[in-house]
């Protein structure tokens, strides 16, 4: 990862989030495929995954 800040945890986390966001914006359909949006289901309902 280029331009990775080592001065603070906040700066490092911000930079990592920017890199992840950039990847998602390049292929949002692939991100949504991995994202488990409906983790919680009503009692008795089967898992969607």
C-alpha positions in Angstrom: 0.0 0.0 0.0 1.5 3.3 -1.0 1.4 6.5 1.1 0.6 4.5 4.3 0.7 6.9 7.3 2.4 5.6 10.4 1.9 8.7 12.6 -1.4 7.7 14.2 -3.9 4.9 14.2 -6.6 7.3 13.0 -4.5 8.2 9.9 -3.7 4.6 9.2 -7.4 3.5 9.5 -8.5 6.4 7.3 -6.0 5.5 4.6 -7.0 1.8 4.7 -10.7 2.8 4.4 -9.9 5.0 1.4 -8.1 2.1 -0.3 -11.0 -0.3 0.4 -13.5 2.4 -0.8 -11.6 2.8 -4.0 -11.7 -0.9 -4.7 -15.4 -1.0 -4.1 -16.1 1.9 -6.4 -14.1 0.0 -9.2 -16.5 -3.0 -9.0 -19.4 -2.4 -6.6 -21.3 -5.4 -7.9 -18.4 -7.6 -6.6 -18.5 -5.9 -3.2 -22.2 -6.5 -2.7 -21.7 -10.2 -3.6 -19.4 -10.5 -0.6 -21.3 -8.2 1.8 -23.7 -10.2 4.0 -26.4 -7.6 4.3 -29.0 -9.8 5.9 -27.0 -11.5 8.7 -29.9 -11.4 11.1 -33.1 -13.3 10.2 -36.4 -13.7 12.1 -36.6 -16.7 14.4 -37.3 -19.8 12.5 -36.3 -18.4 9.1 -33.5 -20.1 7.2 -30.2 -18.4 6.5 -29.9 -16.7 3.2 -26.3 -17.7 2.9 
